[in-house]
């Protein structure tokens, strides 16, 4: 059975719906009203072979923060829900992904224990992509990590162009997630000596 989840969240600041299929083919339909975030989530879906539908609205006339963080929350909840009891998953995933001059490493452990290590330094003159502050991507990934229950390490080895930097990160996240959720055909139960994740 495909591992799927549909999660929604509506507050006074945002209205978000996410449909996720971990066993998909990389099909996506993304509309967050933040074009660069749409582009990044599309890359994550395509390169992770995850089917992803994200429809989101938020008070972006105030700031992008609420929307970015809440999309991370709902996507994290969808990953957690779709994983179910995590039977026979490989649990760990890693991807080293280049994008022109940028190189990013993403490592995931679906341990059930949220922890984010985020070593991403963008050049001083690259604090924004259009009007989107790139510091918000750390908030996005922290929200995702906390709600998915994953240990996530994101390390930018080097990069100059912020578009290329985050493209490498999101492609790498999709690839690492695909590896971590993959079913190990020879395994039994959950991949932990504790008997649960």
C-alpha positions as CSV (number, residue, x, y, z in Angstrom):
1,X,0.0,0.0,0.0
2,X,1.3,3.5,-0.8
3,X,2.3,5.5,2.2
4,X,0.2,8.6,1.9
5,X,-1.0,11.5,4.1
6,X,-3.2,14.5,3.9
7,X,-2.7,17.2,6.5
8,X,-4.2,20.7,6.8
9,X,-3.7,23.6,9.2
10,X,-5.7,26.8,9.4
11,X,-4.9,29.7,11.7
12,X,-5.6,33.4,11.6
13,X,-2.3,33.8,9.7
14,X,-2.2,30.8,7.3
15,X,-4.3,28.2,5.5
16,X,-2.3,25.2,4.4
17,X,-3.1,21.8,2.8
18,X,-0.5,19.1,2.0
19,X,-1.0,15.8,0.3
20,X,2.0,13.5,0.3
21,X,2.8,10.1,-1.2
22,X,6.2,8.8,-0.1
23,X,6.0,6.1,-2.7
24,X,5.3,8.4,-5.6
25,X,6.9,9.2,-8.9
26,X,7.9,12.9,-8.4
27,X,4.6,14.4,-9.4
28,X,4.0,17.8,-7.8
29,X,1.4,20.6,-7.7
30,X,2.7,23.5,-5.5
31,X,1.2,26.9,-4.9
32,X,2.3,28.6,-1.7
33,X,2.1,32.2,-3.1
34,X,5.9,32.4,-2.6
35,X,7.3,31.6,-6.0
36,X,10.8,30.7,-4.8
37,X,9.4,28.3,-2.2
38,X,7.2,26.8,-4.9
39,X,10.3,26.2,-6.9
40,X,12.2,24.6,-4.0
41,X,9.4,22.2,-3.0
42,X,8.9,21.2,-6.7
43,X,12.6,20.3,-6.8
44,X,12.4,18.4,-3.5
45,X,9.4,16.4,-4.9
46,X,11.0,15.7,-8.3
47,X,14.4,14.6,-7.1
48,X,13.0,12.6,-4.1
49,X,10.4,10.8,-6.3
50,X,7.7,12.0,-3.8
51,X,4.2,13.0,-5.0
52,X,3.5,16.3,-3.3
53,X,0.5,18.7,-3.4
54,X,0.9,21.9,-1.4
55,X,-1.7,24.6,-1.4
56,X,-1.0,27.5,1.0
57,X,-2.1,31.0,1.7
58,X,-0.7,33.3,4.4
59,X,-0.4,36.9,5.5
60,X,2.6,37.5,3.3
61,X,1.7,41.2,3.1
62,X,2.9,41.3,6.7
63,X,5.9,39.0,6.4
64,X,6.9,35.6,4.9
65,X,7.7,34.1,8.3
66,X,4.3,32.7,9.2
67,X,3.8,31.0,5.9
68,X,7.3,29.5,5.7
69,X,7.2,28.1,9.2
70,X,3.7,26.8,8.9
71,X,4.4,25.0,5.5
72,X,7.3,23.4,7.4
73,X,5.0,22.3,10.2
74,X,2.4,20.8,7.9
75,X,4.9,19.1,5.6
76,X,6.6,17.6,8.7
77,X,3.3,16.3,10.0
78,X,2.6,14.8,6.6
79,X,5.9,12.9,6.6
80,X,5.3,11.6,10.1
81,X,1.8,10.5,9.3
82,X,2.7,8.8,6.0
83,X,5.5,6.9,7.7
84,X,3.1,5.2,10.1
85,X,4.9,2.7,12.3
86,X,8.1,2.9,10.2
87,X,8.1,-0.8,9.6
88,X,11.1,-2.0,7.5
89,X,12.3,1.5,6.5
90,X,16.0,2.0,6.0
91,X,15.7,5.0,8.5
92,X,18.9,6.8,7.4
93,X,19.4,8.8,4.2
94,X,22.2,10.9,2.9
95,X,22.8,13.0,-0.2
96,X,25.7,15.1,-1.4
97,X,24.3,17.4,-4.1
98,X,26.0,19.9,-6.4
99,X,24.4,22.8,-8.2
100,X,27.0,24.6,-10.3
101,X,29.4,26.2,-7.8
102,X,27.4,25.1,-4.7
103,X,27.7,21.8,-2.8
104,X,25.3,20.7,-0.1
105,X,25.2,17.7,2.1
106,X,21.9,16.5,3.7
107,X,21.7,13.7,6.2
108,X,18.5,12.3,7.8
109,X,17.7,9.9,10.6
110,X,14.0,9.1,11.0
111,X,14.7,8.4,14.7
112,X,11.6,10.0,16.2
113,X,13.8,12.5,18.0
114,X,13.8,15.9,16.4
115,X,17.1,17.7,16.0
116,X,18.3,20.1,13.4
117,X,21.9,21.0,12.6
118,X,21.9,23.8,10.1
119,X,25.3,24.9,8.8
120,X,24.4,27.2,5.9
121,X,26.2,30.5,5.5
122,X,25.2,32.5,2.5
123,X,27.4,35.4,1.2
124,X,26.9,38.7,2.9
125,X,25.2,40.3,-0.1
126,X,22.8,37.4,-0.5
127,X,20.4,37.9,2.5
128,X,17.4,37.8,0.2
129,X,16.1,36.1,-2.9
130,X,13.7,38.7,-4.4
131,X,12.0,39.8,-1.1
132,X,12.3,36.5,0.6
133,X,14.8,36.5,3.5
134,X,16.9,33.3,3.2
135,X,17.2,33.0,7.0
136,X,13.6,31.8,6.9
137,X,14.7,28.5,5.4
138,X,16.3,27.6,8.8
139,X,12.9,28.2,10.4
140,X,11.2,26.1,7.7
141,X,13.5,23.2,8.3
142,X,13.3,23.5,12.0
143,X,9.5,23.3,11.9
144,X,9.7,20.4,9.5
145,X,12.2,18.6,11.7
146,X,10.2,19.0,14.9
147,X,7.0,17.8,13.3
148,X,8.4,14.9,11.3
149,X,10.4,13.7,14.3
150,X,13.6,13.5,12.3
151,X,17.3,14.2,13.0
152,X,18.3,16.5,10.1
153,X,21.8,17.7,9.3
154,X,22.2,20.3,6.5
155,X,25.8,21.3,5.7
156,X,26.7,23.7,2.9
157,X,30.2,22.9,1.9
158,X,30.5,26.0,-0.3
159,X,28.4,28.1,-2.6
160,X,28.2,31.7,-4.0
161,X,24.7,32.1,-5.6
162,X,21.8,31.8,-3.0
163,X,19.5,30.3,-5.6
164,X,22.1,27.5,-6.3
165,X,22.7,27.0,-2.6
166,X,19.1,26.4,-1.8
167,X,18.5,24.4,-4.9
168,X,21.3,22.0,-3.9
169,X,19.8,21.8,-0.3
170,X,16.2,21.0,-1.4
171,X,17.3,18.5,-4.1
172,X,19.5,16.9,-1.5
173,X,16.7,16.9,1.1
174,X,14.4,15.1,-1.3
175,X,17.1,12.5,-2.2
176,X,18.0,11.9,1.4
177,X,14.4,11.5,2.4
178,X,13.7,9.1,-0.4
179,X,16.7,6.9,0.8
180,X,15.5,7.1,4.5
181,X,11.9,6.1,3.8
182,X,12.8,3.3,1.4
183,X,11.6,-0.2,2.4
184,X,14.4,-2.6,3.2
185,X,13.0,-5.9,1.8
186,X,15.1,-8.1,4.0
187,X,14.4,-6.3,7.3
188,X,11.8,-7.1,10.0
189,X,10.0,-4.7,12.2
190,X,11.5,-1.2,12.8
191,X,15.2,-0.4,12.5
192,X,16.0,0.0,16.1
193,X,17.1,-2.2,19.0
194,X,14.5,-0.4,21.1
195,X,11.8,-2.0,19.1
196,X,10.2,1.4,18.2
197,X,11.1,4.7,16.6
